[in-house]
Amino acid sequence: MVPITGQGTISDPNVGTTVPALASAPFDFTDVFLFSHGWWTTANDAMIDYAQFTVGFAQTILKAAASGAPGKYPKSALDIGLHWPSIVSEDSGSIINVLQPLSFYNRAKMADAVGKNGGYALVRLILEARQKAEAPPPMFHLIGHSFGCKVVCSALQALASDSDLAPLVRAASFNVVLLEGAFDNDSFEPKQGYADVFPNIPNLRMLASKSGLDIALQTRYAQAQKAVNLFASPVPAIGAVGPSKATYDSQGGKWVTVDKGYTAAPGSLTGKLVVADLTPLHQNDGVAVDNQSGHHSDIYLPEIYSLLTGFLF
């Protein structure tokens, strides 16, 4: 776990020495997994969520490998879970947490700052440490949920915009997973927030999920935009409808529908951009949800772990 302030400063002073040590012998990780949670998540909840997700995901990977299914499995991995202050107070009993619904736009901007500064710094630290150790760059797997997708994409945008780091970025490979991303679906288009990600990071692939039963993104996201600008048409969230047609077409997008019982063999989901429609899965998985967020956080499922295995390995 790496704690990051709302301004994107890494608050653990040991990271600067620990990460370079991990990048050198006798450690020799082949893959780096960088996870970022979304809005309204305490540090305690983040640890629970990361543990639940990584254990379920690891079980799927290990079962696939044990079955003899061919795939590019990690020989060893460095897992990093980011925690940023996405909630008003870490004290779940604090009265000021009644203000949490009003922090939507503030935390949206904060997520970008966290990625632009802290997420970028971590990836850069790893790349430079591996270069110094005369070791090849690892395979990066950046996985975000909700506003955590903004953290991931802002880190990538910062990497893509850094001309000094360009040789190291071009030599590395990045897999990006956006689970129910809470940002505008046109953000990868020219002149938008993440416009440089696809053009400037050649070895990048992306998997983005969407769901028609994600009430947080289908309904609440649009309502939040209307509350700020009554006269503008809301831009849909990428986790509600998938990336814009311009983005989908420019990256040769592929579409996959995920239902209960879905499986994907390692390496079966190819292409630069894959969009996964989770609507049928959310209709049939039997997970209890509320009427405020719907299936927005309904991601701890074997079908999703298999989806990621098929895309990443």
C-alpha positions as CSV (number, residue, x, y, z in Angstrom):
1,M,0.0,0.0,0.0
2,V,1.3,3.4,-1.0
3,P,-0.4,6.4,0.7
4,I,-0.7,9.5,-1.4
5,T,-2.0,13.0,-0.4
6,G,-4.7,14.8,-2.2
7,Q,-2.0,16.8,-4.0
8,G,-0.4,13.6,-5.3
9,T,2.6,13.6,-2.9
10,I,3.7,10.1,-1.8
11,S,3.7,10.3,2.0
12,D,5.7,7.2,2.7
13,P,9.3,8.3,2.9
14,N,10.5,4.7,2.4
15,V,9.1,4.3,-1.2
16,G,12.1,6.2,-2.7
17,T,14.5,3.5,-1.4
18,T,12.2,0.4,-1.3
19,V,11.1,0.5,-5.0
20,P,14.7,0.8,-6.4
21,A,15.7,-2.0,-4.1
22,L,12.9,-4.2,-5.5
23,A,14.0,-3.3,-9.0
24,S,17.5,-4.7,-8.4
25,A,18.9,-8.2,-7.7
26,P,18.0,-10.4,-5.9
27,F,14.5,-9.3,-6.7
28,D,13.5,-9.8,-10.3
29,F,9.8,-9.1,-10.8
30,T,8.6,-9.4,-14.4
31,D,5.3,-7.6,-13.8
32,V,4.0,-4.6,-11.9
33,F,0.4,-4.4,-10.9
34,L,-0.8,-0.9,-9.8
35,F,-4.3,-0.6,-8.3
36,S,-6.3,2.5,-7.6
37,H,-9.6,2.6,-5.7
38,G,-12.3,5.1,-6.4
39,W,-14.4,7.6,-4.5
40,W,-15.7,7.2,-1.0
41,T,-13.1,4.7,0.1
42,T,-11.2,4.7,3.5
43,A,-7.7,3.3,3.9
44,N,-9.2,0.3,5.8
45,D,-11.7,-0.3,3.0
46,A,-9.0,0.0,0.4
47,M,-6.9,-2.7,2.0
48,I,-10.0,-5.0,2.2
49,D,-10.9,-4.3,-1.4
50,Y,-7.4,-4.9,-2.7
51,A,-7.1,-8.1,-0.7
52,Q,-10.4,-9.4,-2.0
53,F,-9.7,-8.5,-5.6
54,T,-6.1,-9.7,-5.8
55,V,-6.8,-13.1,-4.1
56,G,-9.8,-13.8,-6.4
57,F,-7.8,-12.7,-9.4
58,A,-4.7,-14.7,-8.4
59,Q,-6.8,-17.8,-8.0
60,T,-8.0,-17.5,-11.5
61,I,-4.5,-16.9,-12.9
62,L,-3.1,-19.9,-11.0
63,K,-5.9,-22.2,-12.1
64,A,-5.4,-21.2,-15.7
65,A,-1.6,-21.9,-15.4
66,A,-2.2,-25.2,-13.6
67,S,-4.6,-26.4,-16.3
68,G,-1.8,-26.0,-18.9
69,A,-3.6,-23.2,-20.8
70,P,-0.9,-21.3,-22.7
71,G,-0.4,-17.7,-21.7
72,K,2.1,-15.0,-20.7
73,Y,1.8,-15.5,-17.0
74,P,3.9,-13.4,-14.6
75,K,6.9,-15.2,-13.2
76,S,6.9,-12.8,-10.3
77,A,5.0,-9.6,-9.6
78,L,5.2,-6.4,-7.6
79,D,1.7,-5.4,-6.4
80,I,1.1,-1.8,-5.5
81,G,-2.1,-0.5,-4.0
82,L,-2.6,3.2,-3.9
83,H,-4.6,4.9,-1.2
84,W,-5.6,8.6,-1.7
85,P,-8.0,10.6,0.4
86,S,-11.2,10.0,-1.5
87,I,-13.4,10.4,1.5
88,V,-13.9,13.5,3.7
89,S,-12.8,11.8,6.9
90,E,-11.1,8.4,7.5
91,D,-13.2,8.2,10.6
92,S,-16.4,6.4,9.4
93,G,-18.3,7.8,12.4
94,S,-17.3,11.4,11.8
95,I,-20.3,13.8,11.4
96,I,-18.5,15.6,8.6
97,N,-18.9,12.6,6.4
98,V,-22.4,13.8,5.7
99,L,-20.7,16.2,3.3
100,Q,-19.3,13.3,1.3
101,P,-21.9,13.6,-1.5
102,L,-20.9,17.2,-2.1
103,S,-17.2,16.2,-2.6
104,F,-17.9,14.7,-6.1
105,Y,-16.2,17.3,-8.2
106,N,-13.5,18.0,-5.6
107,R,-12.5,14.3,-5.5
108,A,-12.7,14.0,-9.3
109,K,-10.1,16.7,-9.6
110,M,-8.1,15.2,-6.8
111,A,-8.0,11.8,-8.5
112,D,-6.3,13.5,-11.5
113,A,-3.8,15.2,-9.2
114,V,-3.0,11.9,-7.5
115,G,-2.4,10.2,-10.8
116,K,-0.5,13.1,-12.4
117,N,1.9,13.4,-9.5
118,G,1.9,10.3,-7.3
119,G,1.0,7.6,-9.9
120,Y,3.4,9.1,-12.5
121,A,6.2,9.3,-9.9
122,L,5.9,5.6,-9.0
123,V,6.0,4.4,-12.6
124,R,8.9,6.7,-13.3
125,L,10.8,5.5,-10.2
126,I,10.4,1.9,-11.4
127,L,11.4,2.6,-15.0
128,E,14.5,4.6,-13.9
129,A,15.5,2.0,-11.2
130,R,15.3,-0.8,-13.8
131,Q,17.4,1.2,-16.2
132,K,20.0,1.8,-13.5
133,A,20.0,-1.9,-12.7
134,E,20.5,-2.6,-16.4
135,A,17.4,-4.7,-16.3
136,P,14.5,-4.6,-18.9
137,P,11.4,-2.7,-17.9
138,P,8.6,-4.8,-16.4
139,M,5.2,-5.3,-17.9
140,F,2.9,-2.7,-16.2
141,H,-0.7,-3.6,-15.4
142,L,-2.6,-0.5,-14.3
143,I,-6.0,-1.3,-12.9
144,G,-8.5,1.4,-11.7
145,H,-12.1,1.4,-10.5
146,S,-14.4,4.4,-10.7
147,F,-12.4,7.6,-10.0
148,G,-9.4,5.2,-9.7
149,C,-9.6,5.1,-13.5
150,K,-8.9,8.8,-13.5
151,V,-5.8,8.2,-11.3
152,V,-4.6,5.6,-13.7
153,C,-5.2,7.7,-16.8
154,S,-3.8,10.8,-15.4
155,A,-0.6,9.0,-14.5
156,L,-0.4,7.7,-18.1
157,Q,-1.1,11.2,-19.5
158,A,1.8,12.6,-17.4
159,L,4.1,9.8,-18.7
160,A,3.0,10.4,-22.2
161,S,3.6,14.2,-21.9
162,D,7.1,13.9,-20.4
163,S,9.5,14.1,-23.4
164,D,12.6,13.4,-21.2
165,L,11.1,10.1,-20.2
166,A,9.8,9.2,-23.7
167,P,12.6,6.6,-24.5
168,L,11.9,4.6,-21.3
169,V,8.1,4.9,-21.8
170,R,8.4,3.7,-25.4
171,A,10.5,0.7,-24.3
172,A,7.9,-0.4,-21.7
173,S,4.6,-2.1,-22.2
174,F,1.4,-1.1,-20.4
175,N,-1.9,-3.0,-19.9
176,V,-4.7,-0.7,-18.6
177,V,-7.9,-1.9,-17.1
178,L,-10.7,0.6,-16.4
179,L,-13.5,-1.0,-14.3
180,E,-16.6,1.2,-14.5
181,G,-14.5,4.3,-15.2
182,A,-16.0,7.5,-13.8
183,F,-14.8,10.1,-16.3
184,D,-16.2,11.5,-19.6
185,N,-16.1,8.9,-22.4
186,D,-14.5,11.4,-24.9
187,S,-11.5,12.0,-22.7
188,F,-9.1,10.2,-25.1
189,E,-10.0,12.4,-28.0
190,P,-7.8,15.2,-29.2
191,K,-7.7,18.3,-26.9
192,Q,-9.3,16.3,-24.0
193,G,-7.7,15.3,-20.7
194,Y,-6.1,12.1,-21.7
195,A,-5.5,12.9,-25.4
196,D,-1.8,11.9,-25.4
197,V,-2.2,8.4,-23.9
198,F,-2.8,6.4,-27.0
199,P,-0.6,8.4,-29.4
200,N,2.5,8.7,-27.2
201,I,2.5,5.3,-25.5
202,P,2.8,2.9,-28.4
203,N,2.9,-0.3,-26.4
204,L,-0.4,0.3,-24.6
205,R,-3.5,-1.8,-24.5
206,M,-6.7,-1.0,-22.8
207,L,-9.7,-2.9,-21.4
208,A,-12.7,-0.8,-20.4
209,S,-15.9,-2.1,-18.8
210,K,-19.3,-0.6,-19.0
211,S,-22.7,-1.6,-17.5
212,G,-26.3,-0.5,-18.2
213,L,-27.0,-1.3,-14.5
214,D,-24.3,1.0,-13.1
215,I,-26.7,3.6,-11.6
216,A,-23.9,5.7,-10.2
217,L,-22.7,6.3,-13.8
218,Q,-25.9,5.9,-15.8
219,T,-27.9,8.3,-13.6
220,R,-25.9,10.0,-10.8
221,Y,-23.0,11.0,-13.0
222,A,-25.3,12.8,-15.4
223,Q,-27.2,14.5,-12.5
224,A,-23.9,15.8,-11.1
225,Q,-23.0,17.4,-14.4
226,K,-26.5,19.0,-14.7
227,A,-26.2,20.4,-11.2
228,V,-23.1,22.4,-12.3
229,N,-24.3,23.4,-15.8
230,L,-28.0,23.4,-16.4
231,F,-27.7,24.3,-20.1
232,A,-25.1,21.8,-21.3
233,S,-25.8,18.3,-22.4
234,P,-24.1,15.8,-20.0
235,V,-21.2,13.8,-21.4
236,P,-21.7,10.1,-20.6
237,A,-19.2,8.3,-18.4
238,I,-17.0,5.7,-20.0
239,G,-18.2,3.2,-17.5
240,A,-21.8,3.8,-18.5
241,V,-21.6,3.5,-22.3
242,G,-18.0,2.7,-23.2
243,P,-15.5,5.0,-24.9
244,S,-16.7,7.5,-27.5
245,K,-17.2,6.2,-31.1
246,A,-14.2,8.3,-32.2
247,T,-11.9,6.6,-29.6
248,Y,-13.3,3.2,-30.3
249,D,-12.9,3.5,-34.1
250,S,-9.4,5.1,-34.0
251,Q,-8.1,2.3,-31.8
252,G,-9.7,-0.6,-33.6
253,G,-12.0,-1.4,-30.7
254,K,-13.4,-4.8,-30.1
255,W,-16.6,-5.6,-28.1
256,V,-17.2,-8.5,-25.7
257,T,-20.4,-9.3,-23.8
258,V,-19.9,-10.8,-20.3
259,D,-22.7,-12.9,-18.7
260,K,-22.8,-15.2,-15.8
261,G,-20.5,-18.2,-16.3
262,Y,-18.3,-16.3,-18.8
263,T,-14.7,-17.5,-19.2
264,A,-11.9,-16.2,-21.4
265,A,-8.8,-18.2,-22.2
266,P,-5.5,-16.5,-21.5
267,G,-4.5,-14.3,-24.4
268,S,-7.9,-14.7,-26.1
269,L,-8.8,-11.0,-25.9
270,T,-6.5,-9.4,-28.3
271,G,-6.4,-5.9,-29.7
272,K,-5.4,-2.4,-28.5
273,L,-8.9,-1.5,-27.1
274,V,-11.4,-4.0,-25.8
275,V,-14.8,-2.9,-24.4
276,A,-16.5,-5.3,-22.0
277,D,-20.3,-5.0,-21.5
278,L,-21.0,-6.2,-18.0
279,T,-24.8,-5.6,-18.2
280,P,-25.9,-9.2,-18.6
281,L,-23.5,-10.3,-15.8
282,H,-24.9,-7.7,-13.5
283,Q,-28.4,-8.8,-14.4
284,N,-27.7,-12.4,-13.4
285,D,-25.0,-12.5,-10.8
286,G,-27.4,-12.2,-7.8
287,V,-25.3,-9.6,-6.0
288,A,-27.4,-7.3,-3.7
289,V,-27.1,-3.6,-4.6
290,D,-28.7,-0.3,-3.6
291,N,-30.6,2.2,-5.7
292,Q,-27.9,4.9,-5.5
293,S,-25.0,3.2,-7.1
294,G,-26.5,0.0,-8.6
295,H,-23.9,-2.4,-9.8
296,H,-21.1,0.2,-9.8
297,S,-18.9,-1.7,-7.4
298,D,-20.0,-5.2,-8.5
299,I,-16.5,-6.2,-9.7
300,Y,-15.5,-9.0,-7.3
301,L,-16.7,-11.8,-9.6
302,P,-15.0,-14.8,-11.2
303,E,-16.2,-13.8,-14.6
304,I,-14.4,-10.5,-14.3
305,Y,-11.2,-12.2,-13.1
306,S,-11.4,-14.4,-16.1
307,L,-12.0,-11.4,-18.4
308,L,-8.8,-9.8,-17.0
309,T,-6.9,-13.0,-17.4
310,G,-8.0,-13.3,-21.0
311,F,-6.9,-9.7,-21.7
312,L,-3.7,-9.4,-19.7
313,F,-2.0,-12.8,-20.3
